[in-house]
Amino acid sequence: MKKLTLFFSLLSLMMLAACGSTNNNENTNGNNDKIPSMVEVEIKFPEAVEPNEEVKVEAFVTQGEENVDDAHEVKFEIWKQGQEADHEMVEATNDGSGIYSITKTFEEEGFYYIVAHTTARDMHVMPRVELTVGNPEPAEKEEEHKHEEEGHNHDHETHEKTDHDDHHSHENSLSMTLESTDAVKANQETTLSTEIKQEDTALTDATVRFEIWHEDSEKHEFVDAKEVSDGVYEAKATMKETGLHYVQIHVEKDELHEHQQEELEVE
């Protein structure tokens, strides 16, 4: 009888230990389901840059307190103020410890813009900085800002007439619209479609993809689109949650790299 009692006691202890282990696993899994931190990118370059001098431009990529060494892609887009139609796209080298870099020689003094197009851990970020080369006249910058403001006002008038959200307008006059074939419902496949034109002409043979995320989530999904007719690109996507989603359209062709953000309500 004592042996039987001892057996049941040991069996009870073993069951309690198993339950504790299960609870710990559940808690661990719950922690793994937390929304990841945003990927952040800091662009670094020398404090003083002179014309015809080779300089190193770096993107420092982090997520939380962790250096991101496994970015899918880091590219630097560079153009001179006043020459918005002439953009240069340079792929960066992974130097380790979260650093991605290029070497660049700026032939003319002036004001330049640098955008670090970074795709890492299902997210896409594009910080932009301004770089001064040499000692350009401040009047050049003021005049350029004046033109930018006039262009912004013109875009605003166009926005009111066409009712296109977040119209991304540049000297190349690229326009794009987002359409879904039907009402978008959670957990049902839908077709996203965009028509892209450059100076009122269909932009063909471009690389187009949709970046999709829920307003309460930091996880971004990328879906490649296919050209179904001249300038019209489509992709299938499934939204898993109801509510407001953001869809950013990315367009690349040769030296062209543009994007536009739209909103999509999911029922």
C-alpha positions in Angstrom: 0.0 0.0 0.0 2.9 2.4 0.8 4.5 1.5 -2.5 1.3 2.3 -4.4 1.0 5.7 -2.6 4.6 6.6 -3.4 4.0 5.7 -7.0 1.0 8.0 -7.3 2.9 10.8 -5.6 5.8 10.5 -8.1 3.3 10.4 -10.9 1.6 13.6 -9.7 5.0 15.4 -9.5 5.8 14.4 -13.0 2.5 15.7 -14.3 3.0 19.1 -12.5 6.5 19.4 -14.0 5.1 18.7 -17.5 2.4 21.3 -17.1 5.0 23.9 -16.0 7.1 23.1 -19.0 4.1 23.5 -21.3 3.2 26.9 -19.7 6.8 28.1 -20.1 6.7 27.1 -23.8 3.4 28.9 -24.3 4.9 32.0 -22.7 8.0 31.8 -24.8 5.9 31.4 -28.0 3.8 34.4 -26.9 7.0 36.5 -26.6 8.0 35.4 -30.1 4.8 36.8 -31.5 5.6 40.3 -30.4 5.7 42.9 -33.2 9.4 43.4 -34.2 11.1 46.7 -33.8 11.4 49.0 -36.9 14.5 48.8 -39.0 16.3 52.1 -38.8 18.9 53.6 -41.1 21.4 56.3 -40.4 23.3 57.8 -43.4 26.9 58.9 -42.6 29.5 60.8 -44.6 32.5 63.1 -44.0 31.7 66.5 -42.5 33.5 68.3 -45.3 33.3 67.1 -48.9 35.2 68.8 -51.8 34.7 68.3 -55.5 36.7 65.5 -57.2 37.5 64.0 -53.9 36.6 60.4 -53.2 34.4 60.0 -50.1 32.8 57.1 -48.3 29.0 57.1 -47.8 27.7 54.7 -45.2 24.3 53.4 -44.1 24.2 52.1 -40.6 21.3 49.7 -40.3 19.8 48.6 -36.9 16.8 47.0 -35.5 16.3 47.9 -31.9 19.7 47.5 -30.3 20.9 44.9 -32.9 23.1 45.7 -35.9 21.5 44.3 -39.1 24.0 42.3 -41.1 21.6 40.5 -43.3 19.8 43.3 -45.2 18.3 42.0 -48.5 19.3 45.2 -50.4 20.8 48.6 -49.7 21.1 51.1 -52.6 22.1 54.7 -52.5 20.1 57.1 -54.8 22.1 60.3 -55.4 21.2 63.5 -57.4 22.3 67.1 -57.5 19.8 69.8 -56.6 18.4 71.3 -59.7 19.1 68.1 -61.7 16.2 66.0 -60.4 15.8 64.1 -63.7 19.4 62.8 -63.4 19.4 60.3 -60.5 22.2 57.8 -59.9 21.5 54.5 -58.1 24.5 52.7 -56.6 24.4 49.3 -54.8 26.2 49.3 -51.4 28.7 46.8 -50.1 28.1 45.0 -46.8 31.0 45.9 -44.5 29.6 44.0 -41.5 28.5 45.3 -38.1 25.4 46.9 -39.7 27.4 49.1 -42.1 26.7 49.2 -45.8 28.8 51.6 -47.9 29.8 53.0 -51.3 32.6 55.3 -52.5 31.6 58.3 -54.5 33.3 61.2 -56.2 31.3 64.4 -56.6 32.6 66.3 -59.6 30.8 69.6 -59.1 30.2 71.6 -56.0 26.6 72.1 -55.0 23.8 70.7 -52.9 23.1 67.0 -53.3 20.5 64.6 -52.0 21.2 61.0 -50.9 18.5 58.4 -50.2 19.4 55.0 -48.7 16.9 52.5 -50.1 17.0 49.7 -47.6 15.1 46.4 -47.6 15.7 44.3 -44.5 13.7 41.8 -42.4 10.4 42.3 -44.3 10.7 46.1 -44.1 11.6 48.9 -46.5 12.9 52.3 -45.3 14.3 55.2 -47.3 15.9 57.9 -45.2 17.0 61.0 -47.1 19.8 63.5 -46.3 21.3 66.6 -47.9 25.0 66.8 -48.6 26.9 70.0 -49.4 30.0 69.6 -51.8 32.4 72.5 -51.8 31.2 76.0 -51.1 28.2 76.7 -53.3 26.4 80.0 -53.2 23.5 80.0 -50.7 21.4 81.9 -53.2 21.4 78.7 -55.4 19.8 76.8 -52.6 17.2 79.5 -51.8 16.3 79.7 -55.5 15.9 75.9 -55.7 13.7 75.9 -52.6 11.5 78.5 -54.2 11.1 76.3 -57.3 10.3 73.3 -55.0 7.6 75.3 -53.2 6.0 76.5 -56.4 6.1 72.9 -57.6 4.5 71.7 -54.4 1.7 74.3 -54.8 1.1 73.1 -58.3 0.9 69.5 -57.2 -1.6 70.5 -54.5 -3.8 72.0 -57.1 -3.5 68.9 -59.2 -4.4 66.8 -56.1 -7.6 68.7 -55.7 -8.6 68.3 -59.3 -7.7 64.6 -59.6 -8.3 63.4 -56.1 -5.2 61.2 -56.2 -3.7 60.7 -52.7 0.0 61.3 -52.1 0.8 62.1 -55.7 4.5 61.7 -56.2 5.5 64.3 -58.8 9.0 64.9 -60.2 10.4 66.5 -63.3 9.9 63.1 -65.0 6.1 63.6 -64.5 5.6 60.0 -63.3 2.1 59.2 -62.2 0.6 56.1 -60.7 -2.8 55.0 -59.3 -3.8 52.1 -57.1 -6.9 50.0 -57.8 -8.4 46.8 -56.3 -10.7 44.7 -58.5 -13.4 44.3 -55.8 -14.1 45.2 -52.2 -11.1 44.0 -50.2 -12.0 41.4 -47.4 -9.7 39.9 -44.8 -8.3 36.4 -45.6 -9.5 36.6 -49.2 -7.2 37.0 -52.2 -7.6 40.3 -54.0 -5.9 41.8 -57.1 -4.0 45.0 -56.7 -3.5 47.0 -59.9 -1.6 50.1 -60.7 -1.4 52.1 -64.0 1.9 53.9 -64.4 2.5 56.7 -66.8 5.5 58.9 -67.5 4.7 62.2 -69.2 1.3 60.8 -70.2 2.9 57.7 -71.8 2.5 54.2 -70.4 5.7 53.1 -68.6 6.4 49.6 -69.8 8.9 46.9 -68.8 9.4 48.4 -65.3 10.0 46.5 -62.1 7.0 47.1 -59.9 6.1 45.7 -56.4 3.7 46.5 -53.7 4.7 47.0 -50.1 1.8 46.3 -47.8 1.3 46.7 -44.0 -1.5 47.1 -41.5 -1.7 50.5 -39.7 -1.1 48.8 -36.3 1.8 46.6 -37.5 5.4 47.2 -38.3 5.7 44.0 -40.4 5.8 44.9 -44.1 5.0 42.4 -46.9 6.4 42.8 -50.4 4.5 41.4 -53.5 6.0 41.5 -57.0 3.7 42.7 -59.8 3.4 41.6 -63.4 2.7 43.8 -66.4 -0.6 42.7 -67.8 -0.9 45.4 -70.4 1.1 48.5 -71.4 1.8 50.4 -68.1 -0.7 48.3 -66.1 0.8 46.1 -63.4 -1.1 43.6 -61.2 -0.4 41.3 -58.2 -2.3 39.0 -55.9 -2.4 39.7 -52.2 -4.2 38.5 -49.1 -4.8 40.8 -46.1 -5.1 38.8 -42.9 -6.6 41.6 -40.8 -9.5 44.1 -41.2 -8.9 47.8 -41.0 -6.7 50.3 -42.7 -3.7 49.1 -44.7 -1.0 51.1 -46.4 0.2 50.1 -49.8 3.4 51.6 -51.2 4.0 51.2 -54.9 7.7 50.9 -55.8 8.7 51.5 -59.5 12.1 50.9 -60.9 13.4 51.2 -64.5 17.0 51.9 -65.4 17.9 54.9 -63.2 14.3 55.6 -62.3 13.2 54.6 -58.8 10.0 56.2 -57.5 7.4 55.3 -54.9 3.9 56.3 -53.9 1.9 55.5 -50.8 -1.8 54.7 -50.9 -4.5 53.7 -48.4 -6.6 50.5 -48.6 -9.5 49.7 -46.3 -10.0 45.9 -45.6 -13.4 44.7 -44.5 
